[in-house]
Amino acid sequence: MTDHPELTDSEVVFDGRLFDLRLDRLRMPGGHTFRREMVYHPGAVCMIPVDRDGRLLLVEQYRHGARTRLLEIPAGTLEPGEDPAETAARELREEVGM
């Protein structure tokens, strides 16, 4: 007998550009039911690029949550079926011109 819950239903309650929010309904072997909110994200990569002179390359971007521009390491979200190494290379080209 298993001691983990069975997923009985999963409903998308928010379908966003960067992530989805699902409401999962589960049932324990003893019959107890409960709900969990789950965030589904396709995955992401981040890099710490260093140039030939040993300098870290950062990106300045506006971040709405902070309501200001921030210095960050380059990063990006995986496209469907994309290998993380491909995502990293794409983001380095787009964000720092490497």
C-alpha positions as CSV (number, residue, x, y, z in Angstrom):
1,M,0.0,0.0,0.0
2,T,1.3,3.5,-0.9
3,D,1.4,6.3,1.6
4,H,1.3,9.1,-0.9
5,P,-1.8,10.9,-2.3
6,E,-3.5,10.2,-5.6
7,L,-4.0,13.1,-7.9
8,T,-7.8,13.2,-8.6
9,D,-8.1,16.5,-10.5
10,S,-5.9,19.3,-11.8
11,E,-7.3,22.6,-13.0
12,V,-5.5,25.4,-14.6
13,V,-6.6,28.5,-12.7
14,F,-4.1,30.9,-14.4
15,D,-2.5,30.5,-17.8
16,G,0.3,33.0,-18.0
17,R,3.1,33.9,-20.3
18,L,5.9,32.7,-17.9
19,F,4.1,30.2,-15.8
20,D,0.8,28.4,-15.1
21,L,-1.0,28.1,-11.8
22,R,-2.9,24.8,-11.2
23,L,-5.2,23.8,-8.5
24,D,-4.6,20.1,-7.7
25,R,-7.0,17.9,-5.8
26,L,-5.5,14.9,-4.0
27,R,-6.8,12.0,-2.0
28,M,-4.8,10.1,0.7
29,P,-5.2,6.3,0.9
30,G,-7.4,6.7,3.9
31,G,-9.8,8.9,2.0
32,H,-8.8,12.3,3.3
33,T,-8.9,14.9,0.4
34,F,-7.0,18.2,0.1
35,R,-6.0,20.8,-2.4
36,R,-2.6,22.2,-3.4
37,E,-1.7,25.2,-5.6
38,M,1.1,24.3,-8.0
39,V,3.2,26.6,-10.1
40,Y,4.3,25.1,-13.4
41,H,7.3,26.8,-15.1
42,P,9.2,25.5,-18.2
43,G,12.6,25.9,-16.6
44,A,15.3,28.5,-16.9
45,V,19.0,29.0,-17.0
46,C,21.4,31.6,-15.7
47,M,25.1,32.2,-16.4
48,I,28.0,34.0,-14.9
49,P,30.0,35.1,-18.0
50,V,33.6,36.3,-17.5
51,D,35.4,38.1,-20.3
52,R,39.1,37.6,-21.2
53,D,40.1,40.2,-18.7
54,G,38.4,38.4,-15.9
55,R,35.5,40.8,-15.6
56,L,32.0,39.6,-14.8
57,L,29.5,40.6,-17.4
58,L,26.2,41.8,-15.9
59,V,23.0,43.0,-17.5
60,E,21.0,46.0,-16.4
61,Q,17.2,45.5,-16.8
62,Y,14.0,47.0,-15.5
63,R,12.2,44.7,-13.1
64,H,8.6,45.6,-12.4
65,G,8.5,43.8,-9.0
66,A,11.4,46.1,-7.7
67,R,10.1,49.1,-9.7
68,T,13.6,49.9,-10.8
69,R,16.5,48.8,-13.0
70,L,18.7,46.1,-11.5
71,L,22.1,44.6,-12.3
72,E,21.7,40.9,-12.9
73,I,23.5,37.9,-14.4
74,P,22.2,36.9,-17.8
75,A,19.3,34.5,-17.6
76,G,16.4,33.2,-19.6
77,T,13.5,30.8,-19.9
78,L,13.7,27.6,-21.9
79,E,11.7,27.4,-25.1
80,P,9.7,24.2,-25.6
81,G,12.1,21.4,-26.5
82,E,15.1,23.6,-26.1
83,D,18.3,22.1,-24.5
84,P,19.4,24.3,-21.5
85,A,22.8,24.8,-23.2
86,E,21.1,26.2,-26.2
87,T,19.1,28.5,-24.0
88,A,22.3,29.7,-22.3
89,A,24.0,30.4,-25.7
90,R,20.9,32.2,-27.0
91,E,20.6,34.4,-23.9
92,L,24.3,35.3,-23.9
93,R,23.9,36.4,-27.6
94,E,20.8,38.4,-26.8
95,E,21.8,40.0,-23.5
96,V,25.6,40.5,-23.7
97,G,26.4,40.0,-27.3
98,M,28.6,36.9,-26.7
